[in-house]
Amino acid sequence: MKVLYVNHTSLVSGSEHSLLNLLGGLPATVSPCVATPPGRLAQTVQQLGIPVTLIASTAGSLRLHPLHTPRAIAELGGAALQVRRAARRHRADVVHANTIRAGIEVGLARVPAVASVVHVRDCLPMGTVTTASVRLAVRTASAVVAVSRYAAERVRVAAPGAPIEVINPTIDVSRFDPSRVDRLALRARLGPAAGRGLVMGVVAQLTPWKGQDTAIEALALLRRQGVDAHLLLIGSAKFVAPSTRLDNRAYVARLRALVAATGAEDRVSWLGERRDVRELVPALDMLLLPSRDEPFGRALLEAMALEVPVLASSEGGATDLVRDGSEGFLLPPGEPAAWAAAARRIAETPGLGRKLGRAGRLRVTTSFDRSLEVARILEIYDRATRQPGSDRRSRAAERSDERAGFAV
């Protein structure tokens, strides 16, 4: 089966890490090609030995603007033509859009006789433009995949009747082995950044909906309560184009002002964008994800696999992964006191952090291993290429039938 994967940006964040994880688990029966703008994602895919076809980047916002909106529409149209050509060159049986915006490109491309899958990895803000965008992305899709029940419900509100299934993201559990981690050595390597007492961390892009401000305020509360705590902020403001819906640069400035106002300059470490997150997370006593509108939370998966307790928002996709009181705690977003209280409970209850961490590892290994996601995605490809009404059955389906001994 030939599959063309489409991504609208060259930047690598959670959606792209999930795509790379999927690509790394595909069986030899799948021949992948990735259509993406030039940049880090394209380079990483090529390093995996997977062919890449370059398309234009689309950086438009869901916020109407007299200059940016027409430009975004033109970019989407141009990218759609490139996707259509790439699908023909690759002789694709399936075109798999990795994001809603990529889904718009695939929908506009309308490649004849090729099944299409749209992956919903975002929770877009509700509104007229959002509704129109989601409907455009899913209207011609053979199948729609959402990363959580929460993300799926957002699609159903915008596009009732969309053929949507929930498949949670996964990881290659073998790459996250806590038995190989020397936590003390990791802390020593980090030096002052690891602090002296309770070490918390947030692994996420710097943007308002990720809630780093809640983590900073929780840190301030802990310190006022006499807890020797330190916070690592791992990530950067990735999307900073003028057309971006949120002003992420201004948010970073507000975060720095908040740190200064709480007197926590020596207790907050700005580690920036890192490619060694897997080596940093085991140094934490707990990982926080205080997002206000989280589709899922890939950082939680990785931390749990490494036996690190997690604190996650009780509103959003993280509820598909974290069970309150079992692998960590689910807490209301935007309420620093609740997050500080949960962090203190873990820190001051003997053995609780270890118990939560072990439960997290067990949950990931049994329910969120990559092989489970790959198997379900392949089932969707198979069903999509066999849908009634198509003017041909896919070449992949025909070959599958031949191997099974069916007449074609």
Secondary structure, DSSP 8 states (H G I E B T S, - for coil): -EEEEE-S-S--SHHHHHHHHHHHH--TT-EEEEEE-SSHHHHHHHHTT--EEE-------SS--TTHHHHHHHHHHHHHHHHHHHHHHHT-SEEEESSHHHHHHHHHH--TT-EEEEEE------SHHHHHHHHHHHTT-SEEEESSHHHHHHHHHHSTT--EEE----B-GGG--GGG--HHHHHHHHGGGG-SSEEEEEES-SSGGG-HHHHHHHHHHHHHTT--EEEEEE-------TT-SS-HHHHHHHHHHHHHHTT-TTTEEEEES-S-HHHHGGG-SEEEE--SSBS--HHHHHHHHTT--EEEESSBGGGGT--BTTTEEEE-TT-HHHHHHHHHHHHHSTTHHHHHHHHHHHHHHHH-BHHHHHHHHHHHHHHHHT-TT-SS--HHHHHHHHHHT---
